[in-house]
Amino acid sequence: MIVLLGAILGAITGALVARRRKGALADILQYAFVYALMFTLAGLFLTLIIHRMAL
């Protein structure tokens, strides 16, 4: 669940950053993808840490 939330939040954040920088559609899509990827990885590591602490 944290991973999916990270992906969605990252995509929205990346799109807003690219839009604020006056990027074209390709720029907005690329920023959204890269931010979603970074936030997804952060969510994955956070999930792993939480699961390890629960044991």
mmJSON file of the N, C-alpha and C atoms, coordinates in Angstrom:
{"data_MODEL":{"atom_site":{
"group_PDB":["ATOM","ATOM","ATOM","ATOM","ATOM","ATOM","ATOM","ATOM","ATOM","ATOM","ATOM","ATOM","ATOM","ATOM","ATOM","ATOM","ATOM","ATOM","ATOM","ATOM","ATOM","ATOM","ATOM","ATOM","ATOM","ATOM","ATOM","ATOM","ATOM","ATOM","ATOM","ATOM","ATOM","ATOM","ATOM","ATOM","ATOM","ATOM","ATOM","ATOM","ATOM","ATOM","ATOM","ATOM","ATOM","ATOM","ATOM","ATOM","ATOM","ATOM","ATOM","ATOM","ATOM","ATOM","ATOM","ATOM","ATOM","ATOM","ATOM","ATOM","ATOM","ATOM","ATOM","ATOM","ATOM","ATOM","ATOM","ATOM","ATOM","ATOM","ATOM","ATOM","ATOM","ATOM","ATOM","ATOM","ATOM","ATOM","ATOM","ATOM","ATOM","ATOM","ATOM","ATOM","ATOM","ATOM","ATOM","ATOM","ATOM","ATOM","ATOM","ATOM","ATOM","ATOM","ATOM","ATOM","ATOM","ATOM","ATOM","ATOM","ATOM","ATOM","ATOM","ATOM","ATOM","ATOM","ATOM","ATOM","ATOM","ATOM","ATOM","ATOM","ATOM","ATOM","ATOM","ATOM","ATOM","ATOM","ATOM","ATOM","ATOM","ATOM","ATOM","ATOM","ATOM","ATOM","ATOM","ATOM","ATOM","ATOM","ATOM","ATOM","ATOM","ATOM","ATOM","ATOM","ATOM","ATOM","ATOM","ATOM","ATOM","ATOM","ATOM","ATOM","ATOM","ATOM","ATOM","ATOM","ATOM","ATOM","ATOM","ATOM","ATOM","ATOM","ATOM","ATOM","ATOM","ATOM","ATOM","ATOM","ATOM","ATOM","ATOM","ATOM","ATOM"],
"id":[1,2,3,4,5,6,7,8,9,10,11,12,13,14,15,16,17,18,19,20,21,22,23,24,25,26,27,28,29,30,31,32,33,34,35,36,37,38,39,40,41,42,43,44,45,46,47,48,49,50,51,52,53,54,55,56,57,58,59,60,61,62,63,64,65,66,67,68,69,70,71,72,73,74,75,76,77,78,79,80,81,82,83,84,85,86,87,88,89,90,91,92,93,94,95,96,97,98,99,100,101,102,103,104,105,106,107,108,109,110,111,112,113,114,115,116,117,118,119,120,121,122,123,124,125,126,127,128,129,130,131,132,133,134,135,136,137,138,139,140,141,142,143,144,145,146,147,148,149,150,151,152,153,154,155,156,157,158,159,160,161,162,163,164,165],
"type_symbol":["N","C","C","N","C","C","N","C","C","N","C","C","N","C","C","N","C","C","N","C","C","N","C","C","N","C","C","N","C","C","N","C","C","N","C","C","N","C","C","N","C","C","N","C","C","N","C","C","N","C","C","N","C","C","N","C","C","N","C","C","N","C","C","N","C","C","N","C","C","N","C","C","N","C","C","N","C","C","N","C","C","N","C","C","N","C","C","N","C","C","N","C","C","N","C","C","N","C","C","N","C","C","N","C","C","N","C","C","N","C","C","N","C","C","N","C","C","N","C","C","N","C","C","N","C","C","N","C","C","N","C","C","N","C","C","N","C","C","N","C","C","N","C","C","N","C","C","N","C","C","N","C","C","N","C","C","N","C","C","N","C","C","N","C","C"],
"label_atom_id":["N","CA","C","N","CA","C","N","CA","C","N","CA","C","N","CA","C","N","CA","C","N","CA","C","N","CA","C","N","CA","C","N","CA","C","N","CA","C","N","CA","C","N","CA","C","N","CA","C","N","CA","C","N","CA","C","N","CA","C","N","CA","C","N","CA","C","N","CA","C","N","CA","C","N","CA","C","N","CA","C","N","CA","C","N","CA","C","N","CA","C","N","CA","C","N","CA","C","N","CA","C","N","CA","C","N","CA","C","N","CA","C","N","CA","C","N","CA","C","N","CA","C","N","CA","C","N","CA","C","N","CA","C","N","CA","C","N","CA","C","N","CA","C","N","CA","C","N","CA","C","N","CA","C","N","CA","C","N","CA","C","N","CA","C","N","CA","C","N","CA","C","N","CA","C","N","CA","C","N","CA","C","N","CA","C","N","CA","C","N","CA","C"],
"label_alt_id":[null,null,null,null,null,null,null,null,null,null,null,null,null,null,null,null,null,null,null,null,null,null,null,null,null,null,null,null,null,null,null,null,null,null,null,null,null,null,null,null,null,null,null,null,null,null,null,null,null,null,null,null,null,null,null,null,null,null,null,null,null,null,null,null,null,null,null,null,null,null,null,null,null,null,null,null,null,null,null,null,null,null,null,null,null,null,null,null,null,null,null,null,null,null,null,null,null,null,null,null,null,null,null,null,null,null,null,null,null,null,null,null,null,null,null,null,null,null,null,null,null,null,null,null,null,null,null,null,null,null,null,null,null,null,null,null,null,null,null,null,null,null,null,null,null,null,null,null,null,null,null,null,null,null,null,null,null,null,null,null,null,null,null,null,null],
"label_comp_id":["MET","MET","MET","ILE","ILE","ILE","VAL","VAL","VAL","LEU","LEU","LEU","LEU","LEU","LEU","GLY","GLY","GLY","ALA","ALA","ALA","ILE","ILE","ILE","LEU","LEU","LEU","GLY","GLY","GLY","ALA","ALA","ALA","ILE","ILE","ILE","THR","THR","THR","GLY","GLY","GLY","ALA","ALA","ALA","LEU","LEU","LEU","VAL","VAL","VAL","ALA","ALA","ALA","ARG","ARG","ARG","ARG","ARG","ARG","ARG","ARG","ARG","LYS","LYS","LYS","GLY","GLY","GLY","ALA","ALA","ALA","LEU","LEU","LEU","ALA","ALA","ALA","ASP","ASP","ASP","ILE","ILE","ILE","LEU","LEU","LEU","GLN","GLN","GLN","TYR","TYR","TYR","ALA","ALA","ALA","PHE","PHE","PHE","VAL","VAL","VAL","TYR","TYR","TYR","ALA","ALA","ALA","LEU","LEU","LEU","MET","MET","MET","PHE","PHE","PHE","THR","THR","THR","LEU","LEU","LEU","ALA","ALA","ALA","GLY","GLY","GLY","LEU","LEU","LEU","PHE","PHE","PHE","LEU","LEU","LEU","THR","THR","THR","LEU","LEU","LEU","ILE","ILE","ILE","ILE","ILE","ILE","HIS","HIS","HIS","ARG","ARG","ARG","MET","MET","MET","ALA","ALA","ALA","LEU","LEU","LEU"],
"label_asym_id":["A","A","A","A","A","A","A","A","A","A","A","A","A","A","A","A","A","A","A","A","A","A","A","A","A","A","A","A","A","A","A","A","A","A","A","A","A","A","A","A","A","A","A","A","A","A","A","A","A","A","A","A","A","A","A","A","A","A","A","A","A","A","A","A","A","A","A","A","A","A","A","A","A","A","A","A","A","A","A","A","A","A","A","A","A","A","A","A","A","A","A","A","A","A","A","A","A","A","A","A","A","A","A","A","A","A","A","A","A","A","A","A","A","A","A","A","A","A","A","A","A","A","A","A","A","A","A","A","A","A","A","A","A","A","A","A","A","A","A","A","A","A","A","A","A","A","A","A","A","A","A","A","A","A","A","A","A","A","A","A","A","A","A","A","A"],
"label_entity_id":["1","1","1","1","1","1","1","1","1","1","1","1","1","1","1","1","1","1","1","1","1","1","1","1","1","1","1","1","1","1","1","1","1","1","1","1","1","1","1","1","1","1","1","1","1","1","1","1","1","1","1","1","1","1","1","1","1","1","1","1","1","1","1","1","1","1","1","1","1","1","1","1","1","1","1","1","1","1","1","1","1","1","1","1","1","1","1","1","1","1","1","1","1","1","1","1","1","1","1","1","1","1","1","1","1","1","1","1","1","1","1","1","1","1","1","1","1","1","1","1","1","1","1","1","1","1","1","1","1","1","1","1","1","1","1","1","1","1","1","1","1","1","1","1","1","1","1","1","1","1","1","1","1","1","1","1","1","1","1","1","1","1","1","1","1"],
"label_seq_id":[1,1,1,2,2,2,3,3,3,4,4,4,5,5,5,6,6,6,7,7,7,8,8,8,9,9,9,10,10,10,11,11,11,12,12,12,13,13,13,14,14,14,15,15,15,16,16,16,17,17,17,18,18,18,19,19,19,20,20,20,21,21,21,22,22,22,23,23,23,24,24,24,25,25,25,26,26,26,27,27,27,28,28,28,29,29,29,30,30,30,31,31,31,32,32,32,33,33,33,34,34,34,35,35,35,36,36,36,37,37,37,38,38,38,39,39,39,40,40,40,41,41,41,42,42,42,43,43,43,44,44,44,45,45,45,46,46,46,47,47,47,48,48,48,49,49,49,50,50,50,51,51,51,52,52,52,53,53,53,54,54,54,55,55,55],
"pdbx_PDB_ins_code":[null,null,null,null,null,null,null,null,null,null,null,null,null,null,null,null,null,null,null,null,null,null,null,null,null,null,null,null,null,null,null,null,null,null,null,null,null,null,null,null,null,null,null,null,null,null,null,null,null,null,null,null,null,null,null,null,null,null,null,null,null,null,null,null,null,null,null,null,null,null,null,null,null,null,null,null,null,null,null,null,null,null,null,null,null,null,null,null,null,null,null,null,null,null,null,null,null,null,null,null,null,null,null,null,null,null,null,null,null,null,null,null,null,null,null,null,null,null,null,null,null,null,null,null,null,null,null,null,null,null,null,null,null,null,null,null,null,null,null,null,null,null,null,null,null,null,null,null,null,null,null,null,null,null,null,null,null,null,null,null,null,null,null,null,null],
"Cartn_x":[0.817,0.0,0.868,1.932,2.827,3.504,3.805,4.479,3.563,2.3,1.355,1.113,0.999,0.83,2.054,3.228,4.445,4.476,4.044,4.032,3.065,1.897,0.899,1.359,1.84,2.313,3.517,4.395,5.553,5.171,4.221,3.785,3.154,2.348,1.711,2.767,3.691,4.74,5.606,6.006,6.836,6.135,4.858,4.105,3.99,3.777,3.664,4.99,6.086,7.406,7.682,7.427,7.682,6.758,5.54,4.594,5.021,5.517,5.977,7.18,7.977,9.15,8.811,7.534,7.04,7.492,7.427,7.841,6.751,7.171,6.232,5.637,4.732,4.062,5.068,6.053,7.071,7.861,8.16,8.878,8.029,6.758,5.854,5.752,5.632,5.537,6.836,7.958,9.243,9.453,9.177,9.311,8.373,7.137,6.174,6.668,7.216,7.719,8.901,9.86,11.067,10.726,9.901,9.514,8.702,7.828,7.063,7.996,9.005,9.978,10.752,11.192,11.946,11.073,9.843,8.957,8.554,8.421,8.095,9.227,10.462,11.598,11.692,11.425,11.431,10.336,9.163,8.08,8.407,9.113,9.521,10.476,11.475,12.414,11.727,10.809,10.066,9.242,8.615,7.845,8.747,9.917,10.847,11.317,11.591,12.028,10.918,9.702,8.581,8.378,8.462,8.277,9.404,10.627,11.749,11.65,11.144,11.013,9.897,8.934,7.801,8.187,9.283,9.679,10.438],
"Cartn_y":[-1.192,0.0,1.266,1.236,2.39,2.591,1.5,1.583,2.243,1.855,2.454,3.925,4.258,5.661,6.476,5.89,6.569,6.811,5.831,5.973,7.075,7.09,8.099,9.487,9.589,10.883,11.375,10.467,10.836,11.32,10.649,11.066,12.456,12.695,14.008,15.081,14.789,15.751,16.048,15.017,15.214,16.023,15.748,16.499,17.969,18.224,19.613,20.358,19.669,20.3,20.659,19.737,20.0,21.091,21.096,22.116,23.5,23.564,24.829,25.36,24.439,24.845,25.073,25.13,25.406,24.346,23.067,21.991,21.597,21.015,20.484,19.177,18.603,17.373,16.251,16.124,15.077,15.295,16.536,16.838,16.468,16.804,16.509,15.002,14.256,12.804,12.197,12.718,12.186,12.489,13.692,14.04,13.19,13.022,12.22,10.786,10.217,8.845,8.715,9.631,9.542,9.763,10.74,10.975,9.793,9.233,8.066,6.904,6.718,5.654,5.874,7.094,7.39,7.215,7.719,7.603,6.145,5.366,3.951,3.205,3.488,2.853,3.26,4.517,4.969,4.25,4.077,3.358,1.895,1.303,-0.089,-0.259,0.613,0.523,0.801,1.742,2.029,0.821,0.145,-1.061,-2.16,-2.34,-3.353,-3.042,-1.783,-1.399,-1.654,-1.298,-1.517,-2.988,-3.814,-5.259,-5.874,-5.407,-5.923,-5.529,-4.347,-3.905,-4.642,-5.148,-5.851,-7.249,-7.804,-9.148,-9.211],
"Cartn_z":[0.0,0.0,0.0,0.79,0.842,-0.514,-1.183,-2.487,-3.513,-3.529,-4.478,-4.177,-2.905,-2.534,-2.949,-2.789,-3.208,-4.706,-5.47,-6.933,-7.37,-6.782,-7.145,-6.723,-5.49,-4.992,-5.799,-6.169,-6.972,-8.358,-8.977,-10.313,-10.274,-9.27,-9.146,-8.882,-7.983,-7.658,-8.879,-9.601,-10.785,-11.859,-12.061,-13.062,-12.663,-11.392,-10.935,-11.051,-10.748,-10.869,-12.326,-13.236,-14.659,-15.183,-14.708,-15.162,-14.672,-13.43,-12.866,-13.635,-14.188,-14.977,-16.439,-16.756,-18.121,-19.12,-18.719,-19.607,-20.588,-21.675,-22.656,-22.121,-22.873,-22.437,-22.2,-23.07,-22.896,-21.612,-21.289,-20.048,-18.831,-18.871,-17.765,-17.553,-18.635,-18.525,-17.991,-18.44,-17.982,-16.504,-16.082,-14.669,-13.818,-14.285,-13.536,-13.384,-14.435,-14.373,-13.42,-13.532,-12.706,-11.235,-10.94,-9.548,-9.008,-9.826,-9.384,-9.09,-9.899,-9.677,-8.379,-8.144,-6.918,-5.676,-5.713,-4.568,-4.342,-5.421,-5.284,-4.591,-4.979,-4.317,-2.852,-2.56,-1.169,-0.376,-0.973,-0.319,-0.108,-1.06,-0.924,0.247,0.331,1.442,2.777,2.797,4.017,4.438,3.485,3.783,4.337,3.736,4.221,5.639,5.913,7.255,8.276,7.937,8.846,9.109,8.081,8.266,9.089,8.894,9.669,11.142,11.419,12.796,13.523,12.78,13.394,13.865,13.366,13.743,15.013],
"occupancy":[1.0,1.0,1.0,1.0,1.0,1.0,1.0,1.0,1.0,1.0,1.0,1.0,1.0,1.0,1.0,1.0,1.0,1.0,1.0,1.0,1.0,1.0,1.0,1.0,1.0,1.0,1.0,1.0,1.0,1.0,1.0,1.0,1.0,1.0,1.0,1.0,1.0,1.0,1.0,1.0,1.0,1.0,1.0,1.0,1.0,1.0,1.0,1.0,1.0,1.0,1.0,1.0,1.0,1.0,1.0,1.0,1.0,1.0,1.0,1.0,1.0,1.0,1.0,1.0,1.0,1.0,1.0,1.0,1.0,1.0,1.0,1.0,1.0,1.0,1.0,1.0,1.0,1.0,1.0,1.0,1.0,1.0,1.0,1.0,1.0,1.0,1.0,1.0,1.0,1.0,1.0,1.0,1.0,1.0,1.0,1.0,1.0,1.0,1.0,1.0,1.0,1.0,1.0,1.0,1.0,1.0,1.0,1.0,1.0,1.0,1.0,1.0,1.0,1.0,1.0,1.0,1.0,1.0,1.0,1.0,1.0,1.0,1.0,1.0,1.0,1.0,1.0,1.0,1.0,1.0,1.0,1.0,1.0,1.0,1.0,1.0,1.0,1.0,1.0,1.0,1.0,1.0,1.0,1.0,1.0,1.0,1.0,1.0,1.0,1.0,1.0,1.0,1.0,1.0,1.0,1.0,1.0,1.0,1.0,1.0,1.0,1.0,1.0,1.0,1.0],
"B_iso_or_equiv":[0.0,0.0,0.0,0.0,0.0,0.0,0.0,0.0,0.0,0.0,0.0,0.0,0.0,0.0,0.0,0.0,0.0,0.0,0.0,0.0,0.0,0.0,0.0,0.0,0.0,0.0,0.0,0.0,0.0,0.0,0.0,0.0,0.0,0.0,0.0,0.0,0.0,0.0,0.0,0.0,0.0,0.0,0.0,0.0,0.0,0.0,0.0,0.0,0.0,0.0,0.0,0.0,0.0,0.0,0.0,0.0,0.0,0.0,0.0,0.0,0.0,0.0,0.0,0.0,0.0,0.0,0.0,0.0,0.0,0.0,0.0,0.0,0.0,0.0,0.0,0.0,0.0,0.0,0.0,0.0,0.0,0.0,0.0,0.0,0.0,0.0,0.0,0.0,0.0,0.0,0.0,0.0,0.0,0.0,0.0,0.0,0.0,0.0,0.0,0.0,0.0,0.0,0.0,0.0,0.0,0.0,0.0,0.0,0.0,0.0,0.0,0.0,0.0,0.0,0.0,0.0,0.0,0.0,0.0,0.0,0.0,0.0,0.0,0.0,0.0,0.0,0.0,0.0,0.0,0.0,0.0,0.0,0.0,0.0,0.0,0.0,0.0,0.0,0.0,0.0,0.0,0.0,0.0,0.0,0.0,0.0,0.0,0.0,0.0,0.0,0.0,0.0,0.0,0.0,0.0,0.0,0.0,0.0,0.0,0.0,0.0,0.0,0.0,0.0,0.0],
"pdbx_formal_charge":[null,null,null,null,null,null,null,null,null,null,null,null,null,null,null,null,null,null,null,null,null,null,null,null,null,null,null,null,null,null,null,null,null,null,null,null,null,null,null,null,null,null,null,null,null,null,null,null,null,null,null,null,null,null,null,null,null,null,null,null,null,null,null,null,null,null,null,null,null,null,null,null,null,null,null,null,null,null,null,null,null,null,null,null,null,null,null,null,null,null,null,null,null,null,null,null,null,null,null,null,null,null,null,null,null,null,null,null,null,null,null,null,null,null,null,null,null,null,null,null,null,null,null,null,null,null,null,null,null,null,null,null,null,null,null,null,null,null,null,null,null,null,null,null,null,null,null,null,null,null,null,null,null,null,null,null,null,null,null,null,null,null,null,null,null],
"auth_seq_id":[1,1,1,2,2,2,3,3,3,4,4,4,5,5,5,6,6,6,7,7,7,8,8,8,9,9,9,10,10,10,11,11,11,12,12,12,13,13,13,14,14,14,15,15,15,16,16,16,17,17,17,18,18,18,19,19,19,20,20,20,21,21,21,22,22,22,23,23,23,24,24,24,25,25,25,26,26,26,27,27,27,28,28,28,29,29,29,30,30,30,31,31,31,32,32,32,33,33,33,34,34,34,35,35,35,36,36,36,37,37,37,38,38,38,39,39,39,40,40,40,41,41,41,42,42,42,43,43,43,44,44,44,45,45,45,46,46,46,47,47,47,48,48,48,49,49,49,50,50,50,51,51,51,52,52,52,53,53,53,54,54,54,55,55,55],
"auth_comp_id":["MET","MET","MET","ILE","ILE","ILE","VAL","VAL","VAL","LEU","LEU","LEU","LEU","LEU","LEU","GLY","GLY","GLY","ALA","ALA","ALA","ILE","ILE","ILE","LEU","LEU","LEU","GLY","GLY","GLY","ALA","ALA","ALA","ILE","ILE","ILE","THR","THR","THR","GLY","GLY","GLY","ALA","ALA","ALA","LEU","LEU","LEU","VAL","VAL","VAL","ALA","ALA","ALA","ARG","ARG","ARG","ARG","ARG","ARG","ARG","ARG","ARG","LYS","LYS","LYS","GLY","GLY","GLY","ALA","ALA","ALA","LEU","LEU","LEU","ALA","ALA","ALA","ASP","ASP","ASP","ILE","ILE","ILE","LEU","LEU","LEU","GLN","GLN","GLN","TYR","TYR","TYR","ALA","ALA","ALA","PHE","PHE","PHE","VAL","VAL","VAL","TYR","TYR","TYR","ALA","ALA","ALA","LEU","LEU","LEU","MET","MET","MET","PHE","PHE","PHE","THR","THR","THR","LEU","LEU","LEU","ALA","ALA","ALA","GLY","GLY","GLY","LEU","LEU","LEU","PHE","PHE","PHE","LEU","LEU","LEU","THR","THR","THR","LEU","LEU","LEU","ILE","ILE","ILE","ILE","ILE","ILE","HIS","HIS","HIS","ARG","ARG","ARG","MET","MET","MET","ALA","ALA","ALA","LEU","LEU","LEU"],
"auth_asym_id":["A","A","A","A","A","A","A","A","A","A","A","A","A","A","A","A","A","A","A","A","A","A","A","A","A","A","A","A","A","A","A","A","A","A","A","A","A","A","A","A","A","A","A","A","A","A","A","A","A","A","A","A","A","A","A","A","A","A","A","A","A","A","A","A","A","A","A","A","A","A","A","A","A","A","A","A","A","A","A","A","A","A","A","A","A","A","A","A","A","A","A","A","A","A","A","A","A","A","A","A","A","A","A","A","A","A","A","A","A","A","A","A","A","A","A","A","A","A","A","A","A","A","A","A","A","A","A","A","A","A","A","A","A","A","A","A","A","A","A","A","A","A","A","A","A","A","A","A","A","A","A","A","A","A","A","A","A","A","A","A","A","A","A","A","A"],
"auth_atom_id":["N","CA","C","N","CA","C","N","CA","C","N","CA","C","N","CA","C","N","CA","C","N","CA","C","N","CA","C","N","CA","C","N","CA","C","N","CA","C","N","CA","C","N","CA","C","N","CA","C","N","CA","C","N","CA","C","N","CA","C","N","CA","C","N","CA","C","N","CA","C","N","CA","C","N","CA","C","N","CA","C","N","CA","C","N","CA","C","N","CA","C","N","CA","C","N","CA","C","N","CA","C","N","CA","C","N","CA","C","N","CA","C","N","CA","C","N","CA","C","N","CA","C","N","CA","C","N","CA","C","N","CA","C","N","CA","C","N","CA","C","N","CA","C","N","CA","C","N","CA","C","N","CA","C","N","CA","C","N","CA","C","N","CA","C","N","CA","C","N","CA","C","N","CA","C","N","CA","C","N","CA","C","N","CA","C","N","CA","C","N","CA","C"],
"pdbx_PDB_model_num":[1,1,1,1,1,1,1,1,1,1,1,1,1,1,1,1,1,1,1,1,1,1,1,1,1,1,1,1,1,1,1,1,1,1,1,1,1,1,1,1,1,1,1,1,1,1,1,1,1,1,1,1,1,1,1,1,1,1,1,1,1,1,1,1,1,1,1,1,1,1,1,1,1,1,1,1,1,1,1,1,1,1,1,1,1,1,1,1,1,1,1,1,1,1,1,1,1,1,1,1,1,1,1,1,1,1,1,1,1,1,1,1,1,1,1,1,1,1,1,1,1,1,1,1,1,1,1,1,1,1,1,1,1,1,1,1,1,1,1,1,1,1,1,1,1,1,1,1,1,1,1,1,1,1,1,1,1,1,1,1,1,1,1,1,1]
}}}
